[in-house]
Amino acid sequence: MTILQNLTVEPVDGTALFRGADNDRDNPNMIVMTGAGEEGDALVKVVLSRYLAGGAKVWMWDHTGEFHAFCGKSCGQIINARLLSLNPFAHVIDIEHSVPGLCVWLLSLANADMQNEAVVLSAMRHAVRCVWRNRQNRARIDDVVKALEGQAVRSEEVRKVTTALRQYQRGGTLGRYFQGAMPSLCLEDGLLLFSFERMEAQEPELYRALTLTLLPTARLDMQQSRERRDVICVLESDVLNASFAEPHAQSFFRQALSTARREGGEYLIHGYQWPDCQSVTDALKLSLIHIIYLTSPLAARFLIAGDGHPLPDSGQNILTYLPGTAEESLFIRKTNRHDVTLNRLWLSDAEMGQCIDRPEDDENLMELRDMGLTHYGALQFLGAYRRLGETPK
């Protein structure tokens, strides 16, 4: 058996697990791919191949076009993001279960400065329930705007949100992207690749709005797919950059990721180099780590690929993956937990030489190279798994 045959997706309580990066086979893990460039992309392809082979459905953001060929080989579907017409209302089954997510989504789209958040949330909840009673799955952002405008008493904050949402109405500057009538994306199997090439730089507002809208759509798909297949949502680290640092957007990401497991889904995030990523504030980095911790509190583990930086080897049961001690201390204080175990998978040259010495290693390395990893990257990949005792002896 080769190492890649040993990386499988296995159902545990209805949830897909990626086996191979954890010491304890009983603990489900969230895997976060860090490291940009060809090595990181190649390792993501290895992982996704195993998910797809296990019958999972994969939603994936692609900013560079790097995954187009992979999508073709996987018989997936490339979706031009500029042609999307989305509407989370069309996916709702249980409105009471969905109201909180819909409200946070709408407030994230509005991106408005609010002094009295409780008043705005109350008005938004009332508007969402009102349009659902009248329109149900046919409801649109247009209907929410009308409901907000029709409320007898509106604070200045509610007026700001209403004004900000008008650009997503039919006839608004971004309106045509949010008029979807059917949950068509839920009907697609396999790999869905959302092509965001150059959109973040050329059309940042559209990129932000589509990303924020695809997240609840994927989450609702997880709910509907729970008994049919597993749903994997693959986000590139760009979706957590400074344009999403606004509090409601952070709350939205936290809500999406922290509920993924019970919805029958997983999230992978790749492309990060923690010490070098200047566009992301320390607070947002900390928020992301907090999200991951809440999603998988038993074992928050990181798999480093490519030119990502190694995690400091400072012993067990201590957070060492953020630069500096201030962030680590802050995170520990906020969570009051000291037992998040991390595996330092990135090996030194000496460590690789010590743990890659078996007859089957040549076959394993060749197979990893065929998947797109460089020789050095394949050595790192194989060495990490050998160190964790995941390959058969």
PARO-328255 format. One record per residue (C-alpha): residue number from 1; x, y, z. Coordinates in steps of 0.5 Angstrom, whole numbers, plus 2048, in hexadecimal, padded with zeros to 3 digits. Each point is the difference from the previous one (the first is absolute). Example, Ala and Ser with C-alpha at 12.3 -4.5 7.8 and 13.67 -1.06 7.14 Angstrom:
<dokols>
+------+-----+-----+-----+
: resi :   u :   v :   w :
+------+-----+-----+-----+
:    1 : 819 : 7F7 : 810 :
:    2 : 802 : 807 : 7FE :
+------+-----+-----+-----+
</dokols>
This chain:
<dokols>
+------+-----+-----+-----+
: resi :   u :   v :   w :
+------+-----+-----+-----+
:    1 : 800 : 800 : 800 :
:    2 : 803 : 807 : 7FE :
:    3 : 7FF : 806 : 804 :
:    4 : 7FB : 803 : 7FC :
:    5 : 7FB : 7FA : 800 :
:    6 : 801 : 801 : 808 :
:    7 : 7FD : 807 : 7FF :
:    8 : 7F8 : 7FF : 800 :
:    9 : 7FA : 803 : 802 :
:   10 : 7FC : 7FC : 805 :
:   11 : 7F9 : 801 : 803 :
:   12 : 800 : 801 : 807 :
:   13 : 7F9 : 802 : 803 :
:   14 : 7FE : 803 : 7F9 :
:   15 : 806 : 804 : 7FF :
:   16 : 806 : 7FF : 7FC :
:   17 : 807 : 800 : 803 :
:   18 : 806 : 801 : 7FC :
:   19 : 804 : 7FA : 803 :
:   20 : 808 : 801 : 801 :
:   21 : 802 : 806 : 803 :
:   22 : 7FD : 7FF : 807 :
:   23 : 803 : 7FB : 805 :
:   24 : 7FA : 7FE : 803 :
:   25 : 7FB : 7FD : 7FB :
:   26 : 7FA : 801 : 805 :
:   27 : 801 : 807 : 800 :
:   28 : 7FD : 804 : 7FA :
:   29 : 805 : 806 : 7FD :
:   30 : 7FF : 806 : 7FC :
:   31 : 806 : 800 : 7FB :
:   32 : 803 : 807 : 7FE :
:   33 : 804 : 800 : 7FB :
:   34 : 806 : 806 : 801 :
:   35 : 805 : 802 : 7FB :
:   36 : 7FF : 803 : 7F9 :
:   37 : 802 : 7FE : 7F9 :
:   38 : 801 : 7FA : 7FC :
:   39 : 802 : 7FB : 806 :
:   40 : 7F9 : 803 : 804 :
:   41 : 7FC : 7FF : 7FA :
:   42 : 803 : 7F9 : 7FE :
:   43 : 7FE : 7FE : 807 :
:   44 : 7F9 : 802 : 800 :
:   45 : 7FF : 7FC : 7FA :
:   46 : 803 : 7FA : 803 :
:   47 : 7FB : 801 : 806 :
:   48 : 7FA : 802 : 7FB :
:   49 : 801 : 7FA : 7FC :
:   50 : 7FF : 7FC : 806 :
:   51 : 7FA : 803 : 802 :
:   52 : 7FD : 800 : 7F9 :
:   53 : 801 : 7F8 : 800 :
:   54 : 7FD : 7FF : 806 :
:   55 : 7F9 : 803 : 7FD :
:   56 : 801 : 807 : 803 :
:   57 : 7FD : 807 : 7FD :
:   58 : 805 : 805 : 800 :
:   59 : 7FF : 808 : 7FF :
:   60 : 807 : 803 : 7FF :
:   61 : 802 : 807 : 7FF :
:   62 : 805 : 801 : 7FA :
:   63 : 804 : 807 : 800 :
:   64 : 805 : 7FE : 7FB :
:   65 : 7FE : 7FB : 7FB :
:   66 : 805 : 7FB : 803 :
:   67 : 7FA : 7FB : 801 :
:   68 : 7FD : 800 : 7F9 :
:   69 : 803 : 7FA : 7FE :
:   70 : 7FF : 7FD : 806 :
:   71 : 7F9 : 801 : 800 :
:   72 : 800 : 7FD : 7F8 :
:   73 : 803 : 7FA : 802 :
:   74 : 7FC : 7FF : 806 :
:   75 : 7FA : 801 : 7FC :
:   76 : 7FE : 806 : 804 :
:   77 : 7FC : 806 : 7FD :
:   78 : 803 : 807 : 800 :
:   79 : 7FB : 806 : 802 :
:   80 : 802 : 807 : 7FD :
:   81 : 7FF : 804 : 806 :
:   82 : 7FE : 806 : 7FC :
:   83 : 7FA : 7FC : 7FE :
:   84 : 7FD : 7FE : 806 :
:   85 : 7F9 : 801 : 803 :
:   86 : 800 : 7FF : 807 :
:   87 : 7FA : 800 : 805 :
:   88 : 801 : 7FD : 807 :
:   89 : 7F8 : 800 : 801 :
:   90 : 7FF : 7FB : 7FA :
:   91 : 804 : 7FB : 804 :
:   92 : 7FC : 801 : 807 :
:   93 : 7FC : 7FA : 803 :
:   94 : 7FF : 802 : 807 :
:   95 : 800 : 807 : 801 :
:   96 : 801 : 801 : 807 :
:   97 : 806 : 7FC : 800 :
:   98 : 802 : 804 : 7FA :
:   99 : 7FE : 807 : 803 :
:  100 : 807 : 802 : 804 :
:  101 : 804 : 7FE : 7FA :
:  102 : 7FC : 804 : 7FB :
:  103 : 800 : 806 : 804 :
:  104 : 808 : 800 : 801 :
:  105 : 801 : 7FF : 7F9 :
:  106 : 7FB : 806 : 7FE :
:  107 : 804 : 804 : 805 :
:  108 : 807 : 7FE : 7FE :
:  109 : 7FE : 802 : 7F9 :
:  110 : 7FE : 807 : 802 :
:  111 : 806 : 800 : 804 :
:  112 : 7FD : 806 : 803 :
:  113 : 803 : 804 : 806 :
:  114 : 7FB : 7FF : 806 :
:  115 : 800 : 803 : 807 :
:  116 : 7FA : 7FC : 802 :
:  117 : 800 : 7F9 : 7FE :
:  118 : 7FB : 7FD : 804 :
:  119 : 7FB : 805 : 7FC :
:  120 : 802 : 7FE : 7F9 :
:  121 : 800 : 7F8 : 802 :
:  122 : 7F9 : 801 : 802 :
:  123 : 7FE : 804 : 7FA :
:  124 : 803 : 7FB : 7FC :
:  125 : 7FD : 7FA : 803 :
:  126 : 7F9 : 803 : 7FF :
:  127 : 801 : 801 : 7F9 :
:  128 : 803 : 7F9 : 7FE :
:  129 : 7FA : 7FD : 804 :
:  130 : 7FB : 805 : 7FC :
:  131 : 803 : 7FE : 7F9 :
:  132 : 800 : 7F9 : 802 :
:  133 : 7F9 : 800 : 801 :
:  134 : 7FE : 803 : 7FA :
:  135 : 805 : 7FE : 7FB :
:  136 : 803 : 7FA : 803 :
:  137 : 806 : 7FD : 7FC :
:  138 : 7FE : 805 : 7FA :
:  139 : 802 : 806 : 805 :
:  140 : 806 : 804 : 7FE :
:  141 : 804 : 806 : 803 :
:  142 : 7FB : 805 : 7FC :
:  143 : 7FB : 7FD : 805 :
:  144 : 804 : 801 : 806 :
:  145 : 802 : 807 : 7FE :
:  146 : 7F8 : 801 : 7FF :
:  147 : 7FF : 7FD : 807 :
:  148 : 805 : 805 : 804 :
:  149 : 7FD : 806 : 7FC :
:  150 : 7F9 : 7FE : 802 :
:  151 : 802 : 800 : 808 :
:  152 : 7FC : 805 : 804 :
:  153 : 806 : 802 : 804 :
:  154 : 807 : 800 : 7FD :
:  155 : 807 : 802 : 803 :
:  156 : 805 : 803 : 7FC :
:  157 : 804 : 7FA : 801 :
:  158 : 7FB : 7FC : 7FC :
:  159 : 7FF : 805 : 7FB :
:  160 : 808 : 800 : 7FE :
:  161 : 7FF : 7F8 : 800 :
:  162 : 7FA : 801 : 7FB :
:  163 : 804 : 805 : 7FC :
:  164 : 806 : 7FB : 7FF :
:  165 : 7FB : 7FA : 7FE :
:  166 : 7FD : 804 : 7FA :
:  167 : 806 : 7FF : 7FC :
:  168 : 7FE : 7F8 : 800 :
:  169 : 7F9 : 802 : 7FE :
:  170 : 7FE : 7FE : 7F9 :
:  171 : 802 : 806 : 7FC :
:  172 : 806 : 802 : 805 :
:  173 : 807 : 800 : 7FE :
:  174 : 801 : 7F8 : 803 :
:  175 : 7F9 : 7FE : 7FF :
:  176 : 800 : 7FB : 7FB :
:  177 : 804 : 7FC : 804 :
:  178 : 7FB : 7FF : 805 :
:  179 : 7FA : 7FE : 7FD :
:  180 : 800 : 7F9 : 800 :
:  181 : 7FA : 7FC : 800 :
:  182 : 802 : 7F9 : 801 :
:  183 : 805 : 7FC : 804 :
:  184 : 803 : 7FD : 7FA :
:  185 : 807 : 800 : 803 :
:  186 : 7FD : 7FA : 805 :
:  187 : 7FF : 7FC : 7FA :
:  188 : 807 : 7FF : 7FE :
:  189 : 805 : 7FB : 802 :
:  190 : 807 : 7FF : 800 :
:  191 : 805 : 806 : 7FF :
:  192 : 7FD : 807 : 800 :
:  193 : 805 : 805 : 7FE :
:  194 : 7FF : 807 : 801 :
:  195 : 804 : 804 : 7FB :
:  196 : 802 : 807 : 804 :
:  197 : 806 : 801 : 7FB :
:  198 : 802 : 808 : 801 :
:  199 : 7F9 : 802 : 803 :
:  200 : 803 : 801 : 807 :
:  201 : 805 : 806 : 7FD :
:  202 : 7FB : 802 : 7FA :
:  203 : 7F9 : 800 : 804 :
:  204 : 801 : 7FF : 807 :
:  205 : 7F9 : 802 : 802 :
:  206 : 7FD : 7FA : 7FC :
:  207 : 806 : 7FB : 802 :
:  208 : 7FE : 802 : 807 :
:  209 : 7F8 : 800 : 7FF :
:  210 : 801 : 7F9 : 7FC :
:  211 : 804 : 7FD : 805 :
:  212 : 7FC : 802 : 806 :
:  213 : 7FA : 7FD : 7FC :
:  214 : 803 : 7FA : 7FE :
:  215 : 802 : 7FE : 807 :
:  216 : 7F8 : 7FF : 803 :
:  217 : 7FF : 7FD : 7F9 :
:  218 : 805 : 7FB : 802 :
:  219 : 7FE : 7FF : 807 :
:  220 : 7F8 : 7FF : 7FE :
:  221 : 803 : 7FB : 7FB :
:  222 : 803 : 7FC : 806 :
:  223 : 7FA : 800 : 803 :
:  224 : 7FC : 7FD : 7FA :
:  225 : 806 : 7FB : 7FE :
:  226 : 800 : 7FD : 807 :
:  227 : 7FE : 7FA : 7FF :
:  228 : 802 : 7FF : 7F8 :
:  229 : 807 : 802 : 800 :
:  230 : 806 : 804 : 804 :
:  231 : 801 : 808 : 7FE :
:  232 : 807 : 803 : 800 :
:  233 : 800 : 807 : 7FF :
:  234 : 807 : 802 : 7FE :
:  235 : 802 : 807 : 801 :
:  236 : 806 : 804 : 7FE :
:  237 : 803 : 804 : 806 :
:  238 : 7FF : 806 : 7FC :
:  239 : 7F9 : 800 : 802 :
:  240 : 802 : 802 : 807 :
:  241 : 804 : 806 : 7FE :
:  242 : 7FF : 807 : 803 :
:  243 : 7FA : 801 : 7FB :
:  244 : 7FC : 7FB : 805 :
:  245 : 803 : 803 : 807 :
:  246 : 7F9 : 804 : 801 :
:  247 : 7FD : 7FD : 806 :
:  248 : 7FA : 7FD : 7FD :
:  249 : 804 : 7FC : 7FA :
:  250 : 805 : 7FD : 806 :
:  251 : 7F9 : 7FE : 804 :
:  252 : 7FE : 7FD : 7F9 :
:  253 : 806 : 7FC : 7FF :
:  254 : 800 : 7FE : 807 :
:  255 : 7F9 : 7FD : 800 :
:  256 : 801 : 7FD : 7F9 :
:  257 : 806 : 7FC : 802 :
:  258 : 7FE : 7FE : 807 :
:  259 : 7FA : 7FD : 7FE :
:  260 : 803 : 7FC : 7FA :
:  261 : 801 : 7FA : 804 :
:  262 : 7F9 : 7FF : 802 :
:  263 : 7FD : 802 : 7F9 :
:  264 : 804 : 7FA : 7FD :
:  265 : 806 : 804 : 7FD :
:  266 : 807 : 802 : 801 :
:  267 : 804 : 806 : 7FE :
:  268 : 807 : 801 : 7FD :
:  269 : 804 : 806 : 800 :
:  270 : 806 : 801 : 7FC :
:  271 : 805 : 805 : 7FE :
:  272 : 802 : 803 : 806 :
:  273 : 807 : 801 : 803 :
:  274 : 7FF : 803 : 807 :
:  275 : 806 : 804 : 801 :
:  276 : 800 : 803 : 7F9 :
:  277 : 7F9 : 802 : 7FF :
:  278 : 800 : 807 : 801 :
:  279 : 7F9 : 802 : 7FD :
:  280 : 7FD : 7FC : 806 :
:  281 : 800 : 803 : 807 :
:  282 : 802 : 7FC : 806 :
:  283 : 7F9 : 801 : 802 :
:  284 : 7FD : 7FD : 7FA :
:  285 : 805 : 7FA : 801 :
:  286 : 7FE : 7FF : 807 :
:  287 : 7F9 : 800 : 7FE :
:  288 : 801 : 7FA : 7FB :
:  289 : 804 : 7FC : 805 :
:  290 : 7FA : 801 : 804 :
:  291 : 7FC : 7FE : 7FB :
:  292 : 804 : 7FA : 7FF :
:  293 : 800 : 7FE : 807 :
:  294 : 7F9 : 800 : 801 :
:  295 : 7FF : 7FC : 7FA :
:  296 : 804 : 7FA : 802 :
:  297 : 802 : 801 : 808 :
:  298 : 803 : 7F9 : 800 :
:  299 : 805 : 801 : 7FB :
:  300 : 802 : 807 : 7FD :
:  301 : 805 : 7FE : 7FB :
:  302 : 804 : 803 : 7FA :
:  303 : 803 : 7FD : 7FA :
:  304 : 806 : 804 : 7FD :
:  305 : 801 : 7FF : 7F9 :
:  306 : 805 : 804 : 7FB :
:  307 : 803 : 806 : 802 :
:  308 : 7FC : 801 : 807 :
:  309 : 804 : 801 : 806 :
:  310 : 802 : 7FB : 805 :
:  311 : 7FC : 800 : 806 :
:  312 : 805 : 801 : 806 :
:  313 : 801 : 7FA : 804 :
:  314 : 7FF : 802 : 807 :
:  315 : 7FD : 7FA : 803 :
:  316 : 7F9 : 7FD : 801 :
:  317 : 7FA : 803 : 802 :
:  318 : 801 : 808 : 7FE :
:  319 : 7FE : 804 : 7FB :
:  320 : 807 : 802 : 7FC :
:  321 : 7FD : 801 : 7F9 :
:  322 : 7FF : 807 : 800 :
:  323 : 806 : 805 : 800 :
:  324 : 802 : 803 : 807 :
:  325 : 7FD : 7FE : 806 :
:  326 : 7FB : 806 : 801 :
:  327 : 7FB : 7FD : 7FB :
:  328 : 801 : 7F9 : 804 :
:  329 : 7FF : 802 : 806 :
:  330 : 7FA : 804 : 7FE :
:  331 : 7FD : 7FA : 7FD :
:  332 : 801 : 7FC : 806 :
:  333 : 7FD : 805 : 804 :
:  334 : 7FA : 801 : 7FC :
:  335 : 7FF : 7F8 : 7FF :
:  336 : 802 : 7FE : 807 :
:  337 : 803 : 7FA : 7FD :
:  338 : 807 : 7FE : 800 :
:  339 : 7FF : 7F9 : 7FD :
:  340 : 800 : 801 : 7F9 :
:  341 : 805 : 7FB : 7FD :
:  342 : 804 : 802 : 7FA :
:  343 : 804 : 7FB : 7FB :
:  344 : 806 : 804 : 7FD :
:  345 : 800 : 7FC : 7FA :
:  346 : 805 : 804 : 7FC :
:  347 : 807 : 7FC : 801 :
:  348 : 807 : 802 : 800 :
:  349 : 804 : 7FD : 7FB :
:  350 : 803 : 7FB : 805 :
:  351 : 7FA : 7FE : 802 :
:  352 : 7FE : 7FE : 7F9 :
:  353 : 806 : 7FC : 7FF :
:  354 : 7FE : 7FC : 807 :
:  355 : 7F9 : 7FE : 7FE :
:  356 : 800 : 7FF : 7F9 :
:  357 : 804 : 7FA : 7FF :
:  358 : 7FB : 7FA : 7FE :
:  359 : 800 : 7FC : 7FA :
:  360 : 7F9 : 803 : 7FE :
:  361 : 802 : 807 : 801 :
:  362 : 802 : 800 : 7F8 :
:  363 : 7F9 : 7FE : 7FE :
:  364 : 7FD : 805 : 805 :
:  365 : 805 : 806 : 7FE :
:  366 : 7FE : 7FF : 7F8 :
:  367 : 7F9 : 800 : 801 :
:  368 : 800 : 806 : 804 :
:  369 : 804 : 803 : 7FB :
:  370 : 7FB : 7FE : 7FB :
:  371 : 7FB : 804 : 804 :
:  372 : 804 : 806 : 7FE :
:  373 : 805 : 801 : 806 :
:  374 : 807 : 801 : 7FF :
:  375 : 805 : 7FB : 803 :
:  376 : 801 : 804 : 806 :
:  377 : 7F9 : 801 : 801 :
:  378 : 7FF : 7F9 : 800 :
:  379 : 805 : 7FF : 805 :
:  380 : 7FD : 804 : 805 :
:  381 : 7F9 : 7FD : 7FE :
:  382 : 802 : 7F9 : 801 :
:  383 : 805 : 802 : 806 :
:  384 : 7FA : 803 : 804 :
:  385 : 7FC : 7FA : 7FF :
:  386 : 805 : 7FC : 802 :
:  387 : 802 : 803 : 806 :
:  388 : 7F9 : 800 : 802 :
:  389 : 7FF : 7F9 : 7FF :
:  390 : 7FB : 800 : 7FB :
:  391 : 803 : 7FC : 7FB :
:  392 : 800 : 7F8 : 800 :
:  393 : 807 : 7FD : 803 :
+------+-----+-----+-----+
</dokols>
